[in-house]
Amino acid sequence: MGTAFLDWALAEFSGYVALDELYDGPFCVLSAVENRRYKRILYDVLDHDPTHEDIRAFLERLKTALEVRDLTLLGVTTDGSQLYPDPLRDVFGDVPHQVCAFHVVKDVVKAVLRVVASERKSLEAKQPKLPKGRPRTKAAKKAARKKKRLAQQGAEVFTHRHLLVKHHLKPSERKPLWRITRGLPLLRKLREIMEQVYALFDRRCRMQTALDKLTKLRRRLDRFKHLGESLKKLFSPTLEKALVFLDDKLLPSTSNAVERGNRRYRKMQKRASFITSKK
């Protein structure tokens, strides 16, 4: 990459970089982007899946580009890939390494929605089996009402499942949430857990405060073995690394700067494929 381009990309370097890899068939594109001004600094195209050695060589290039210009790396943001921690430590030492908070929360949300789907299936299993025809006896009518109620509740849980994982609930959304979780204490616990998870990433907290909150949350999950088994993501060490940004107000919490470039690439791919198919 030309010196003139690097001079431009690093002209107002903030000290914060986002790293990511983009897979395209047999190829992989490594990218380093200025995480506050969204300028691409370096890239490398590999004809194989990246290894620690590839990442280490890429980081050495970044280090050289910074040292030549007397610039200092203050923080790095990546996704949760295990490709980066060791090479980053080898090349840049103890530079703060932030794992993208968006990816971490996304994994927790997926895990919670899986538990919600399981609970909805349990509602279906609880529905009594009715004989064919119109219910005539008192017991049959009672069973029919129960089946209808459980079916309706299951449908509402599916329709409003997003309320269980939404970050900020409006007052108008709390009423339907209370209605669909009536008689389902597990779903109410899930909502409380999601609120505690979102509270971990509050910029008004310091990292140690967030870690103390996380410890309390994990102790709570230990008391609910079923939930603890389903929400293993909350026990992952990656979660602690996603809280590093709380001690540095300038360190971005996500790797969106580099992800945006990858999304543009994917969009151009789809557009090119669409145009080719039309010809």
N, C-alpha and C positions, 0 to 999 in steps of 0.2 A: 504494500500500500504506500502511495507516494507521501513524501514529507510534507508537501503543501497541504494535502488533505488532512493529515494528522495535526498540522498547525492550526487549521480551521476548526477541526473537531474538538481540540483541546484548548482553544483560545480562552474560553471562560469556564474551565473545568471546575466543577463544584467539589470534586473529591469522591463522588459516589457513582458506582457503576452497577449495572444489571447485566447478568450473564444468562445465556440460555442456548439450547441447541434445537435445531429444526430438522426433522427427518423427512427426507423426500426420496422414496425408493431406496436404492443402495447408498445414497449420499446423505451426508449430515452437514449442516451449516452451523458453525459455532459463531456466536455474536457477542460483542461487548458494546453496550450502549451507555452513554452518559445518562444517569438515572434521574436527573432533575431537568435537563434541557433537551432530552430525547435525541441526542446526536449519536449516530453510530460511530464508534471509534475504530473497532477492528472486527474482521470476520475471517473465517477460514472454512474451506470446503473440504470435507473428507469423503473418501470413497468406501468408508466402513463405519461401523458404530464406534463412537469415541471411547477411548480408554483413559485411565488416569494420566498416562504419559502424554496423550494428545492434549488434554486439558492443561497439564503442567507446561507444555511447550507454548500453548496459546497464552497462558498467563505470563510466561516469561517475556513474550513479545509485548504484552501490555505493560509490564513492569519497565522494560527498556524504554518504551515510548514515553512513559511518565518521567523516568529518571533523566532522560535527555533534556526535558523541559523543566526540570526542578519541581515537579508536581508530586503531590502525596495522595495516596489512596486512603480515604477515610472510612469507607464502608462498601460492602458488596452485598447485592441482593440476588438470590437465585431461587429456583423452585426447590422442591424437596428432593431432587435427585442426589444420589450418593456419589455422583461424579466429581462434585466440587469441594467438599470439606477438606479432604487430605491434600490435594494440590494447592488449594488456597493457603493452607497452613504452611506448606513447604515453601511457597514462593513469597507470600506476603506476611507470614508470621501471624501475629495476633490481631490482624485487622478485623473489625466487627463484621460478622457474617450473618445477615438477615435472611431467613427463609421466608418466601412470599406468603404473607398472611392470607391472601385470597385463596391460594391453593390449599392451605391448611384448613381454613373454614369450609371450603368447598367439600373436602373429604369428610369433615364432621357432619355437614348437612346431608350428604349422601348416606352416611351411616344412620342418621336419625330417620331419614325417610324410609330406609329399609325396615327399621323397627316399626314405623307407622304402617307400612304395607303388611308386615307380619301381624300386627294387631287387627288390621282390617280383615285379614283372612281368618283370624280367630273368631271375629264376629260372625262371619259366614258359617263357620263350623258350629256355632252355638244355635243357629237357626233350626228350629224343630222341623222334622220331616212330616208333611201332611199327606193324608190319603187323597186320592183323586176325588174331584167333585166338591160341592159346596159344603163347608163345615156345618154340621147340624147340632152336635152335642155341645154342652157348655165348655168341656175341656178342649174340644177341637177349635171352638171359636177363640178361646183364650190363646191356644197355640198359634192360630192364624194371626192374631193381633201381635203376638211376640215376634213372629217371623217378619211381619211387616215393619215393626219398629226397628228390629235389628238391621234389616235390609236398608231402611231409610238412613239409619245412623251410619252404616258402612258407606253408603253413597255420599253422605255429607262429609265424612272423614276424607274420602278420596277427593271430593271437590275442593275442600278447604284445607288440604294438607299443607299448602304453602304457608298458612298462618302459624304452623308449628315451628317453622324455621325462619320466618321473616325477621329481619333485624329490628325494625321499628314498627310496632303495631299502632294503628290509629284507634281512637276510642270506639269508633264504629265497628272495628274488626274484633274487638275483645268479646263482644256479645256472641257472635257466631262461634268463636273459639270456645267460649264457656259452654255453649250448647252442645257442640259436637264431642266435647270431652267429658260430658256428664256421664258418670258411671264408668269412666275409663281413666282411673288414676295414673296409669302408666303414661298416657299421652300428656297429662298435665305435668308430670315429672319431666317429660322430654322437653316441654316448652320452657320450664324453669331452668333446665340444664342449658338450653340454647341461649337463654338470656345471660346466664353466667359465662358462657363461652364468649359471647359478644362483649361482655364487660371486661374480659381479659385484655382486649385490644383498645381500650380507652386511652387516648393520648394524654389524658390528665394524670394517669398513673405512672409510676416508675416501674422498671422491670421487676424489682424485688417484690413490690406490692402485687403485681400480676402473678408472680410465681407463688406467693402466699395464697392468693385466691385459687390458683390452679391446684395447689396441694389440698385445700379444703374440698374442691370439687371432686378430686380423685378419691378422697376418703369417703365422700358421699356415695360415689359409684361403687365403692367396695362393699357398701351395705346392700346394694341391689345387684346381686351376682348376674342376673339376666341382662341388665343394662350394661354392666361393666364388660361383659363378654361381647355384647353387640357394639359397644362404643370404644373399641380398643384404640382408636385413633387418638383419644384423649389421654392415653398413657404413652404415646409415642414421644421420644426425645425431640423430634422435629418441632413439636409444639412449643417447647422452651425457646428454640432458635427463632421462632416466629415472633418472639416478644422483645428481641434485641433493640428494635427501633424505639422502644419506649424511653431508653436512656440517651437517645440522640434525636432531637427534634427535627434535624435536617435529613436524617436517614429515611428514605422512602420505605414504606412497609410492604410494598408489592414490587414485582418485576414487570409492571405494566409497560415501562419504557421499551423494553426489548420485545415484550409480547405483542405490542402494537405492530411492530415491523413484521413479525411472523404472521400476524393475521392479515396484513396487507399482501404478503406473499401468497398465502393460501387463497385470498380473494382473487388475485390476478390469475392464479392457476385455474380456478373454477371458471373465470371469465374466458380465458384462453381455450379451455376445454369446451365451453358452451359455443364459442364462435367456430371452433373447428368442427363440432358436430353439426352445425347449421350449414356448413359448406358442402 
